[in-house]
Amino acid sequence: MKKFKDTKKKIMFGNNRSKALNITKRTWKLNLQKYTKIDSQGKEIVVYLTAREIRTLKKKKTLT
């Protein structure tokens, strides 16, 4: 199970419900995106972030 270290987000579990009210198990996976950032020394750092975290960090101007 993939989990992002800083926010402790993980896969959610639940049920699918049809119109006939049949129940089947399902999972909601994280929308992980590979993000590459270049540090001050010119090295590439690859980080896996959720789409929501990328959007929030761009809004706060910490990602470019």
Phi and psi in degrees as GROMACS dihedral restraints (atoms count N, CA, C in turn):
[ dihedral_restraints ]
;  ai    aj    ak    al  type     phi  dphi    fc
    3     4     5     6     1   -75.0    20    10
    4     5     6     7     1   140.2    20    10
    6     7     8     9     1  -143.8    20    10
    7     8     9    10     1   135.7    20    10
    9    10    11    12     1   -81.2    20    10
   10    11    12    13     1   129.4    20    10
   12    13    14    15     1   -64.5    20    10
   13    14    15    16     1   -43.4    20    10
   15    16    17    18     1   -74.6    20    10
   16    17    18    19     1   -41.4    20    10
   18    19    20    21     1   -98.1    20    10
   19    20    21    22     1    -8.1    20    10
   21    22    23    24     1    62.4    20    10
   22    23    24    25     1    24.7    20    10
   24    25    26    27     1   -72.1    20    10
   25    26    27    28     1   146.9    20    10
   27    28    29    30     1  -149.6    20    10
   28    29    30    31     1   177.1    20    10
   30    31    32    33     1   -63.6    20    10
   31    32    33    34     1   138.0    20    10
   33    34    35    36     1   -98.7    20    10
   34    35    36    37     1   147.8    20    10
   36    37    38    39     1  -117.6    20    10
   37    38    39    40     1   150.6    20    10
   39    40    41    42     1  -171.8    20    10
   40    41    42    43     1  -158.8    20    10
   42    43    44    45     1  -124.7    20    10
   43    44    45    46     1   145.2    20    10
   45    46    47    48     1   -87.4    20    10
   46    47    48    49     1   137.2    20    10
   48    49    50    51     1  -123.0    20    10
   49    50    51    52     1   122.3    20    10
   51    52    53    54     1   -85.3    20    10
   52    53    54    55     1   176.4    20    10
   54    55    56    57     1   -65.1    20    10
   55    56    57    58     1   -27.0    20    10
   57    58    59    60     1   -85.4    20    10
   58    59    60    61     1     7.2    20    10
   60    61    62    63     1    64.4    20    10
   61    62    63    64     1    27.4    20    10
   63    64    65    66     1   -72.8    20    10
   64    65    66    67     1   146.9    20    10
   66    67    68    69     1  -115.1    20    10
   67    68    69    70     1   128.8    20    10
   69    70    71    72     1  -133.4    20    10
   70    71    72    73     1   144.8    20    10
   72    73    74    75     1   -72.5    20    10
   73    74    75    76     1   145.6    20    10
   75    76    77    78     1  -148.5    20    10
   76    77    78    79     1   167.0    20    10
   78    79    80    81     1  -128.5    20    10
   79    80    81    82     1   151.9    20    10
   81    82    83    84     1  -111.9    20    10
   82    83    84    85     1   114.9    20    10
   84    85    86    87     1   -90.1    20    10
   85    86    87    88     1   157.3    20    10
   87    88    89    90     1   -71.5    20    10
   88    89    90    91     1   145.9    20    10
   90    91    92    93     1   -90.3    20    10
   91    92    93    94     1    72.7    20    10
   93    94    95    96     1   -79.3    20    10
   94    95    96    97     1   134.8    20    10
   96    97    98    99     1  -122.5    20    10
   97    98    99   100     1   140.7    20    10
   99   100   101   102     1   -81.5    20    10
  100   101   102   103     1   122.5    20    10
  102   103   104   105     1  -119.9    20    10
  103   104   105   106     1   126.4    20    10
  105   106   107   108     1  -107.5    20    10
  106   107   108   109     1   126.6    20    10
  108   109   110   111     1  -123.4    20    10
  109   110   111   112     1   142.9    20    10
  111   112   113   114     1  -102.4    20    10
  112   113   114   115     1   123.8    20    10
  114   115   116   117     1   -83.5    20    10
  115   116   117   118     1  -176.2    20    10
  117   118   119   120     1   -66.2    20    10
  118   119   120   121     1   -23.3    20    10
  120   121   122   123     1   -90.5    20    10
  121   122   123   124     1    -1.1    20    10
  123   124   125   126     1    91.6    20    10
  124   125   126   127     1     5.0    20    10
  126   127   128   129     1   -82.7    20    10
  127   128   129   130     1   143.8    20    10
  129   130   131   132     1   -88.2    20    10
  130   131   132   133     1   131.0    20    10
  132   133   134   135     1  -114.6    20    10
  133   134   135   136     1   123.9    20    10
  135   136   137   138     1  -101.4    20    10
  136   137   138   139     1   124.4    20    10
  138   139   140   141     1  -129.0    20    10
  139   140   141   142     1   141.9    20    10
  141   142   143   144     1   -99.4    20    10
  142   143   144   145     1   116.8    20    10
  144   145   146   147     1  -124.7    20    10
  145   146   147   148     1   154.4    20    10
  147   148   149   150     1   -77.0    20    10
  148   149   150   151     1   157.9    20    10
  150   151   152   153     1   -60.2    20    10
  151   152   153   154     1   -36.8    20    10
  153   154   155   156     1   -65.7    20    10
  154   155   156   157     1   -39.5    20    10
  156   157   158   159     1   -67.2    20    10
  157   158   159   160     1   -39.2    20    10
  159   160   161   162     1   -61.8    20    10
  160   161   162   163     1   -44.5    20    10
  162   163   164   165     1   -62.8    20    10
  163   164   165   166     1   -41.8    20    10
  165   166   167   168     1   -67.1    20    10
  166   167   168   169     1   -43.3    20    10
  168   169   170   171     1   -68.0    20    10
  169   170   171   172     1   -34.6    20    10
  171   172   173   174     1   -66.4    20    10
  172   173   174   175     1   -36.6    20    10
  174   175   176   177     1   -65.2    20    10
  175   176   177   178     1   -35.5    20    10
  177   178   179   180     1   -85.8    20    10
  178   179   180   181     1     2.0    20    10
  180   181   182   183     1    65.8    20    10
  181   182   183   184     1    26.2    20    10
  183   184   185   186     1   -91.6    20    10
  184   185   186   187     1   -18.2    20    10
  186   187   188   189     1  -112.4    20    10
  187   188   189   190     1   151.4    20    10
